[in-house]
């Protein structure tokens, strides 16, 4: 995640809790950090009450699902340029 955002993000509960983003995170990085946070919470929810814990692969698959849905939404709204602007860093890594 730090490689994609290009800055050091502390991996703590406070950082990943809703609405409490670290100082200095702005614009598209803020948007991506929110997407990553939602995906992490969804991965935890999927594994709730199971013996095994969520893995990084689970998290990445959820991010890919979110990515597909977002892409379709932006295409339907004819705002593909905004989609590219927001997701460029993630697209390069995937």
N, C-alpha and C positions, 0 to 999 in steps of 0.2 A: 504494500500500500504506500509506503514511504517513497519507493522508487517511482511509482506512478504519479504521486502528488508532487514530488520533487522537494519535499520538506520533511523535517523530523516531527512526527506526530506521536505524542505519548500514548501508549496502548493501555489506558486505564478505563475504569468504569465511567468516571466523570467525563472523559473525552467522548466516549461512545453513547452516553446518555442523550436523550433527545433534547435538542435546542442548546446544548452546552458545548460549543465547538471551541477549540483553542484559538487564542488571539493570533492574528496574522494570517489566518486562513480566509481567503476571500474568493469571490467570483466562482469560476468553474471548479476550483478545488473544493470550495465549500459544498457545492452541489454533489460532487463525486463522493466526498466524505459522508454526506448524508445517505447516499445510495449504498455505500459500503456498510454503514452502520445498520441500515434497515435489513440488508442481506444477512449480516451477522445475527441479528435478532431473530430473523426467520429461520436460520440454520439451527439456532438453539431451540426454537419452538418445534421444529420438525423432530428433534431428538429428545424432546421432553419425555420423562419417565421411561427412557430406554437405558440399557446398561452402557452402551457406547456413547461417546461424546461426538459433537459435530467436528468434522475435519475441515482442513483448508479446501479440500476438493469439493465438499458440500457447499461451502461458502462461495467458491468460484462458480459452481453450477447455478446457484441462485442468482448471482450477479449476471451471468449470461442470460438467464431467463428474463430478468428485469431489463436487460439490454435489448432483447428481442421485442418485448412489449413496448418499450419506449420508442424504439425505431419505428414500429408500426404506427404508434400514436402520432409521432412527428410527421410521418409520411402522409397519414390521413389528413392532418391539419395543414399540409403543404408548408411545413417549416423544417425541411430537411437541413437547411443551412444552420439553424439553431442547434439541431441535434448534433451535427458534425462539430460545431464549436464547443459544445458541452462535453462531448465524449471523445475528443481527439486523443487525449492522453491514454485513456483506457483502450481505445481501438488499436493504438500502436503496440500495446503490450499483449493483447490477445491476438 
